[in-house]
Amino acid sequence: MDKAGSLAFKYRGGIWTVLFLAVLLMAKPSEARIWPGLVFVLFGQAIRFWAAGTITLYRGEEVKAKQLVTWGPYAFCRNPLYVGNGLIGLGWCFLSGNMWAFLVFILFFTGLYGLLVIPHEEKFLAESFKQDFKEYSRCVGRFFPKKLPSSNTIAGPFRFDVLWRSERHSFIVTCVGTILFLTLRWLG
């Protein structure tokens, strides 16, 4: 399973593109679902911005970390980048107007992140940061807060240069994907 997790981590961007195309092909846009979809996409991207600016090593084909980040959005959950992806994906499902897209997305998200990528990353973190990661995992949920963190736990370094370097590609993909859904609505 670790080899599959390593491959899923390495190709997660391409795999995410396949999901997007599947949801796009299923699209039957509805005006009533545009605003909920846009809210999910914007909120998901905002979480991704916060998370990406909080960590120093982010992009790459292999898991790596210089330190265990436990502040900012990582004080709420261990995987805020993937929570952001999940919200963007749900937003695209709303924008698609097809209820089957939600089922496809949930199965995809659970398989890619829940079964492959996150266990692979957490194995690396557990081996690298031993007791610190064990304590962090005990106190902070994978996707949802176990408790609300204190304000001093949330505070920590945030670097706009890291955010720009590491998140601009994902941001462009999110914008283009969202525009494609909106274009389908106005063409349909």
C-alpha positions in Angstrom: 0.0 0.0 0.0 2.9 2.3 0.6 4.1 2.1 -3.0 0.6 3.0 -4.1 0.6 5.9 -1.7 3.9 7.1 -3.1 2.7 6.9 -6.7 -0.6 8.7 -5.7 1.4 11.4 -4.0 3.7 11.8 -6.9 0.9 12.1 -9.5 -1.8 13.7 -7.3 -2.0 16.8 -9.6 -2.6 14.7 -12.7 -5.0 12.5 -10.8 -6.9 15.6 -9.7 -7.1 16.7 -13.3 -8.7 13.4 -14.3 -11.4 14.0 -11.5 -12.0 17.5 -12.8 -12.5 16.3 -16.4 -14.9 13.6 -15.2 -17.0 16.1 -13.3 -16.8 18.5 -16.2 -18.0 15.9 -18.6 -20.9 15.1 -16.3 -21.9 18.8 -16.2 -25.5 20.0 -16.6 -25.0 23.5 -15.2 -27.9 25.0 -13.2 -28.1 28.7 -12.3 -29.4 27.8 -8.8 -26.1 26.0 -8.0 -23.7 28.7 -9.2 -23.5 30.7 -6.0 -23.1 27.7 -3.7 -20.5 26.4 -6.0 -18.5 29.6 -6.1 -18.7 29.9 -2.3 -17.2 26.4 -1.9 -14.5 27.1 -4.5 -13.5 30.5 -2.9 -13.5 29.1 0.6 -11.4 26.1 -0.5 -8.9 28.3 -2.3 -8.7 30.7 0.7 -7.8 27.7 3.0 -5.2 26.5 0.4 -3.6 30.0 0.4 -3.4 30.1 4.2 -2.0 26.6 4.3 0.5 27.0 1.5 1.9 30.2 3.0 2.4 28.5 6.3 4.7 25.8 5.2 8.1 26.2 3.5 8.3 22.9 1.6 5.2 22.1 -0.4 5.5 21.3 -4.0 7.3 18.1 -5.1 6.9 14.5 -6.2 8.1 13.2 -2.8 7.0 13.9 0.7 9.4 16.2 2.5 9.3 18.4 5.6 12.0 20.4 7.5 9.8 20.8 10.5 6.4 19.7 11.7 4.0 22.6 11.1 1.3 22.8 13.8 0.2 26.5 13.6 -2.1 28.4 11.3 -4.6 26.1 9.6 -2.6 23.1 10.8 -3.7 24.0 14.3 -7.3 23.1 13.2 -6.6 20.0 11.1 -3.6 18.0 9.8 -4.5 18.3 6.2 -5.8 21.8 5.4 -4.5 21.7 1.8 -6.6 18.7 1.1 -9.6 20.2 3.0 -9.2 23.1 0.6 -9.1 20.7 -2.3 -12.2 19.0 -1.0 -14.1 22.3 -0.8 -13.0 23.2 -4.3 -14.1 19.8 -5.6 -17.5 20.1 -3.9 -17.8 23.6 -5.4 -17.1 22.1 -8.9 -19.7 19.5 -8.2 -22.3 22.2 -7.4 -21.2 24.1 -10.6 -21.6 20.9 -12.6 -25.3 20.7 -11.7 -25.1 16.9 -11.7 -25.8 15.2 -8.4 -23.8 12.1 -9.6 -20.7 14.3 -9.6 -20.9 14.4 -5.8 -20.8 10.5 -5.6 -17.9 10.4 -8.1 -16.1 13.1 -6.1 -16.6 11.5 -2.7 -15.3 8.1 -3.9 -12.4 9.8 -5.6 -11.5 12.0 -2.6 -11.7 9.1 -0.2 -9.6 6.8 -2.3 -6.9 9.3 -3.3 -6.5 11.2 -0.1 -8.0 9.0 2.6 -6.5 5.6 1.5 -3.4 6.6 -0.4 -1.8 10.0 -0.1 -2.5 10.9 3.6 -1.4 7.6 5.0 1.8 7.8 2.9 2.5 11.4 4.2 1.7 10.5 7.8 4.1 7.5 7.7 6.8 9.9 6.7 5.9 12.5 9.4 5.7 9.8 12.1 9.2 8.5 11.1 10.6 12.0 10.9 9.1 13.7 13.9 8.3 10.6 16.1 6.8 11.8 19.4 6.0 15.3 18.2 3.8 13.9 15.4 2.2 11.3 17.7 1.2 14.1 20.1 0.0 16.3 17.2 -2.1 13.5 15.7 -3.6 12.9 19.1 -4.7 16.5 19.5 -5.5 17.5 15.9 -7.9 15.8 13.6 -7.1 14.7 10.1 -9.8 16.8 8.4 -11.8 18.3 11.2 -10.8 20.0 14.5 -10.9 17.8 17.6 -11.1 21.0 19.6 -10.6 24.7 18.8 -7.0 25.7 19.1 -5.9 28.6 21.2 -5.0 31.9 19.5 -1.3 31.4 20.3 -1.4 28.0 18.6 -2.8 29.6 15.4 -0.2 32.3 15.2 3.0 31.4 13.4 5.1 32.4 10.4 3.4 33.1 7.1 5.4 33.8 4.0 3.9 35.4 0.9 7.0 34.4 -1.2 6.4 30.7 -0.4 2.6 31.2 -1.1 3.3 32.7 -4.5 6.0 30.2 -5.4 4.0 27.1 -4.4 0.4 27.9 -4.9 0.2 30.0 -8.1 -0.1 26.9 -10.3 -3.0 25.5 -8.2 -4.7 28.9 -8.1 -4.5 29.2 -11.9 -6.0 25.6 -12.3 -8.8 26.5 -9.9 -9.6 29.7 -11.7 -9.5 28.0 -15.2 -11.6 25.1 -14.0 -14.2 27.3 -12.4 -14.4 29.5 -15.5 -14.9 26.4 -17.6 -17.9 25.4 -15.5 -19.3 28.9 -15.7 -18.8 29.0 -19.4 -20.7 25.8 -19.8 -23.6 27.4 -17.9 -23.7 30.4 -20.3 -23.2 28.3 -23.4 -25.9 25.8 -22.4 
